[in-house]
């Protein structure tokens, strides 16, 4: 049976790991200095090297021929750990072994000295799947482990791991692997496997991998089975992609409030083999790209020069408020789609909700007659060809809000400013933000430079206008803040915004906040 490429070329040494140089350097330095911890936890999206690093670390602590922090990979211990024959190194899948009894079986063994290795190592994959009882059983051993035991945990959902467990581990966050590194690795492996892979196809596969090298290798493996040459056409045919025009076409139908065209476009994409979950993620990235170009004229690293120009042209058709609203709606849908019984319906409802805020093309064309023509250097026509629209304003909820801060029946934050300026800072705001970052990285990024005040009744947040708009338009964000305050203080408070009374100047940090918002969601950008 043919061995899958991602297994055949799985890194066996720290130097082979792609895109995680800061982590591999830190681990090797600890090994060289003899300052190894007793528990580690690796977190990050799938396919970035969490389990691979765990196995390399397990070899490094036990290899008798370790040099410069690297295992030799040739001794009996290294080979035994690689093929799973060394019983002193145990790998556990917490997704299927998450009961308290499964953990107790481990704990009964930790008091025994290793048979062959220097240390007994337990690798717990997807550790967030353990039950509360299992975590509690593991806690005491993690706090005071025997000298000969090392725990290495991996998870894609670090926010589900109890803080008591995290506080007893050295935590390493693996980042998404840059597309250029994935493409470079694909080209190297293709050469070793005698696969004729074009640079364009390698770049396309790297983009579809979304930072996960394992996904890229799996896609290369599948593409190579279709013919002797893997080019862009082969990858497009395999994945149901042609180009990104369908995103612009669907986006135009949304802006035109053309619900029939929206549904027809979605149905056609389904028939072409594009899965609803992936399409939703692509729509989110599409609107993020528009927002980034709209507010900062940034260079999008995941786009060609031609696609960059198209985004620059299209971004002028939106207001920042429209794009933020679209991202909020789609992000809510992304949270729901994994739990939905019908993923397509979840996506369709989100698209229809966006279209409700659109404006029919005929109405926008009528407005355009009263506006001077707008010149653009970009050579694109949109589908359907539309005149330059005026920014569609979101409903102005602030106009009818009473003077004092209060909470309405829908539990939303009210955005009026207090007549009296609070002078007391709200204690433990940094602790609250740590909880927020674990539960919603977008919200945490937007509030990273915020402060909070207390007027005796309300928690008043001093942050950027974009952060306040995000909280106002996102019900989940509002509740996350309230829950974090309650968990930190033991009390529930209504929340609201606050600005210094002596100035009417808008925050000049909005651009930075938007860039941080993009980076928090995995988009690397650079200014022109």
N, C-alpha and C positions, 0 to 999 in steps of 0.2 A: 504494500500500500504506500502511495506517495505521501511523504511527510509535508504538511502545510508549510509555506514559506515562513510564516511568522514563528513557527516552532523551530524550523531548521536554522533560522538566523537569529534566534533569541540571544541577546548578549550574555556572555559568560563572565565578563570582567567589567569593572567600573568604567574603564576607558572605552568600552564598546557601546555604552548607553548613550543614546542620542538626545540632545536637547535639555539635559538636566545637569549641566556642568557644576553648578554651585552646590548641588546636593552630593554628587559623587566626590567632589573635592572635600567637603566637610566630613563625610564618612571616612575617607582615606586618611585624613589628618587625625581623626580620633583613633583609628587603628594604629597608625604609626606612633602616636603619643601614648598609646595604651590607656586612653581615657574613654573607654567604651561605656555606653549607658546600659541599663538593664531592660529598657523597653523603648521601642520605636513605633511610630505610626506614620505611614505614608498615605497621603491623600491627593486626589486629583481625578480628572476625568478618565474614562476607560482608555486603555491602549497607550498610556504614557510611560509605563515602566514600573509601576508600584510593586507587583509581585516579582518582577525580574530583579529589582534592587534588593528585595527581601532575600531572595535566594543567593545573590552574590554576597550579601552581607553574612548570611549563614555560612557560606564557604570561607569567607575571609577570616572569620573569628576562629575557625577550626583548622584551617590549612596549615600544615607544618612547614610549608615552604613559602609563606607569605613574603612578598617583597614590595616595598613602597606602598603598602596598603592593598595590594592586589593579590588575589588567590592565584596559585599556579595553574589550576584547572587540569593538571596532569596526574596528581597523586590519587591514591585510592579513595581518600575522603572526598576530594572535589568531584571525582567521577561518580562516587556513590550518591552524593547530594544531588547531582544533576539528574541521575536516573531514578532517584527515589528509593535506593536500596539501603541507605543509612538510617537506621531507626532512631538515632539520637536527634535527627531533624524531622519534625512532624509538621506537615502542612494540613490545615483544617479549613474547609469551606463553611463559613458561618451561615451561608444561605440555606444549607441543608442540615447543618449540625448546630442549631441555635438554642437548644434546650439547656436548662441548668444541669441536667445529668451529663450532657456532652462535655461541659466545662469541668464538672467535678471529676470526670475520668482523667482529664489532663492534670488537674491539681493533685490527684492521688499519685501521679508519676514524678512530680517535680522534685520530691525529696530524694529520689534516687540519683546517684551519680551517673554521668554518661558512660556508655560501654566502650566506645571507640574514640569519640570526639573530645575536645577540651570542654565544650559547653553543650548542654541540651537546649535546642532551639525550637520554639513553637511559632510557626507562621500562621496567622489567623487572617484569612482573606474575607473581604466583605464583612468586617467586624461589626458594622452598624446593624447587621441583621440579628445579632444576639438579643435574646429576650432580656427584660429588666432583671429577672432573677439570675440569669447567666452573667450579666455584667456585675451584679452584686457579689456573686461567687468568685469572680475573677479579681475583684477590687483588692481584697486583702493580700493576695499573692503578688499583685503588681506593686503594692506599697512596700512590702518587705520580701522580695524574692530571694531564693538561695543564690549564692555567688556563681553557681555553675549553670544558671538558667537565663536565657535571653528570650524575650517576647518581641515579635515583629508583627505588627498589624497593618492591614491595608484596607482602605475604604474609598468609595466614590462619593459618600454622603457624610462628611465629617460632622455636619450639624446634628446628626442623629446619635452621635457618640456622646455619652454623658460627660459632663465637665470633670467629674471626679476621676474618670479614666484618663482623659486628656492631660490632666495636671500631673500625672505620674509617668508620662511618656515624652520622649523627644519627638516633636512633630516636624515633618518635612512636607511641604506643599509642592507637588509636581505641577509644572505649568504645561499648557498645551505646546506640543512640539511645532516650531515654526514650519511653514509650508516649504520653504526653500531647503530646510534640512531633511524633511520627508522626501522631497523630490530627489535630492542628492543620494539618499540612502536607496531609494527605489532604482535609480539608474545603476548604482553599484551592484545591487543584488541581481538585477536583470542581466548585467554583463556576466556575472558568475554563473547564472542559470542558462546562458545562451538565449535569452529572450530579447527580441528586437523591440526595444521600447523607445519611442520618440520622446524628445524633451517636452513637447506640448502635452502628450499623454501623461507623462510623469507629473507635470504641473497640475493638470486637471485632477488626477487621482489624489495628489497631495491636498488640493483644495477640498475635495469631497471627503477626505479623511477627517477634516475638522480637528486637526491637532493630535489625532490618534494614529501612531505609526502602525499599530497592529491592524487597524481598519484598512490602511493604505496597502499593506502587504496582502491582505485577504482579497482586496479588489484587484491587485496586480495578478494574483494567483488565478482568479476567475477569468480575468481578461485574457491571460495567456492561453487559456484552454480554448479560446474561440478562433485562434489562428496563429500563424507564425510571427506576424507583426502586430504589436499593440500600439495603435495610434489614437488620436482624439476621437475619431469616428467610432472605433471599437468601444471605447469607454462610454461614449455618449449613448451608443446603442444598448450597451449592457445596463446602464443606469437610467435610461429613459430620458436623458438630457439632450437638448440641442444647444441652446445657449440661454442667457438670462433674459431674453426678450419676453418670455412668458410672465416674468415678475413685473416688468414694466407694463405689459398689457393688462394684467390683472389689477395692478395699482391704478391705472387710468380708468378702468371700469368702476373701481371703488370711488375715485374722485368724481366721476360723472354721475354717481348714484344710480348706475345702470345695473340693477340687481339681476336682470336676465342675463346680461353679458358676464357678470360675476359667476353665476351658476354654470353657464355654458363653459367658461374658461376652466373652472374647477373640474367639471366632468371630463373635459378633454384631457386635462393633465392626469386624472385618475386612469383614463383609458391608455395613456402613454406609459403607464407604469410608475408614476411618481406617487409615493406613499404619502398619506395625509400628514403624518408627523414630521417627515422630512420637509415637506412643502411649507408647513407652519414655521419651522426653523429657518428656512430660506427667506420667508417673508419678513421675519423678525430681523434677520441680517440685512435684508434689502432696505428696510426703513431706517435701520441704524446707519447704514452707509449714506442714505440721503440726509439724515440728520447731521452726521459728522461733516459732510461736504457743505451742507447748508449753513452751519454756524461757524466753521473754521477754515474752509477751503483746504482741508487736509488731504494728504495722499493716502488712498486706500491700498494697503499692501496686498490684499487678496483679489485685486482687479487688474486687468490689463490697462494700458494707456487709453485704448479706445473706450473701454467700459468706464474708466474714470471720467472721461469727457462726457459720456452719456449721463452719468450720475450728476455731474456738475450742471448740465443743462436741465435735467429733471428736477433737481433740488430747488430751483428757482420757482417751481410751480406750487411749492408748499410753504406754509409758515411753520416756525419751530413748534408752535402749540399744536398744530395738526399732527406733526410727526410724533411728538410726545404722546398724544392721545392714542395714535395708532399703535405705538409700542406698548402702551399700558394694556390695551385691549388684547393684543396678541400674546403678551406675556401672561395675562390671566388665562388665556386659552391653553398656553403651553403647560401651565400648572395643572389644568383639568384633564388634558388629553390622555395622560397616562392612566388615569382612573376611569376614563369614559368607556361605556359599553360600545359606543359607535364613534370612532375617532373622526370619521369624515363629517358627521353631523356637528361635532364640536368645532371643527375648522370652518364649516359653512356658516354656522351661527356667528362666529367671530367676524368673518368677512362681511356678512350682512349688517352686523352692528357698525362696522366701519363705513359701509355704504350709506347708512342712515345719516351720517354726518357729512356726506358728500353733497355736491351741488349739480343738478342736471346740466348737461353740456349746453343746452339751449339758453338757460338762464345766464350761464357764464359768458356765452357768446354775445348776449344782449348787453351785458356790462362792458364787454370789451370794446364795443362801438364807441363808448364814451371815453376810452383810454387811448393814449398815444401808443404807437407800435413800439415793441421792445426788441432791440437788436441783440443777437447772440452769435458768438463765434463758433459755437458747436454746430456740427452738421447733422443733426438728428431731427427726425419728425416723429411725433408720438403716435400711437395707435389707440383710438382714432386721432387724426390730426386735429388738434384743438388750439384755440387762441390762448394767449397768455392769461391765466385766471388771476383773480384777486384772491389773496389768502382768505381761506375760510376760517372765521373766528369760532372758537369753541364757545358754548353757552357761558355767559358771564354770571356765574353763580354768586359773585361777591356783591353785586349791586343791591340786593335786598336783604343783606345780612344785618342784624341789629348791631349797635355800637359795641356791646360787650361780647366777650367770648363766651360761647356756650355750646352745648352739644345738642344736635337735633335728633329726631326719632330714628334716623338711619345710622346713627353712631358715627357720622362723619365729622372731621375737624372743621370748625368754623373759622373763616379767614378774615376776621375783622381785627383791628388793632385796639389794645386796651387804652383807655383814656389816661390811666396812671402808669408810669413806667416802673416795672418791678426792679428792685435793686439787688435782690438776693440771687446768687447763682444756685442752680439746682444741683444738689449733691449727687455724686456717683454717676454723672452723665456719661463719663468714659466707660464705666461698667455697663451701662445701658446700651451704648453703641456697640460694644463687643457682642452682646446678645443679638442685636439687630443685624450685624454683619454676618453672623452665622446663619441667620434665617432668611435674609434677603440681601445678597451682595450688592445689588443695584441701589437699594435704599441706603445701605451702609456706606457705599461710596459717596453718594450725594450728601450724606450728613457727616462725612468724615471731618470736616472743618467747622462744624456747627457748635453752638453753645446753647445752654438752656437756662431759663430763669424761673423763679417761683414767686407768685404774688400772694401766696397763702391759700390759694384755691386751685389755680391752674398751673400746669407745666407749659411754659411759653418757649418755643423753639426759635432761636436766632440762626437762620440759615439762608441760603441763596433762594432767589425767586423760583428757580427751576426745581430745587428740592421741595419747596412748599407746594408748587403745582403738582409735583409727582405724588406727594402724600394726599393732597386734596382729591386727585382724580383716581387714586388707587385705594380702594377700601381695605384691602389686605394690609397695605403699608400702615394705614392708620391703626389697625388692630394690633399689628406686630409691635408698634411703638408702645401702645398701652400695656400689652402683655409684658414687654421687657421692663417697663417701669414698675409694674406690679411685682414681678419676680425679683427685682432688685431691692425695692423699698418695702414690699408687703402691703402697699396701699395703691388704690386706683385713683387716678386723677384725670380730669378732662384736659385735653391738650389744644394748643393753638399756636399761631406764629407770633413773632415779635420782632420789631425793628426799632433802632434808636430813633427817638422822637425828633432829635435835632437835625436830622438829615433826610432829604428826599432823594438823594442820589441812589440809583439802583446798584445792586451788588455787581462789582466788576469781576466776580469769580465765576460767572455762569459758564464762560467758555471752558475754563479749567474743569468745572464740575462735569460738563458734557464729555470732555475727553476722558476724565476718570470713570464716567459711566460706561464709556465704550471699552476702556481697558478692563473694567471689572467684569465685563461680559465676554472677554476673550478676544477683542479686536485690538490688534496692535496698529497704531497710527503714527505718522510722522508729519510734521508741518512742512509746507513748501517753503 
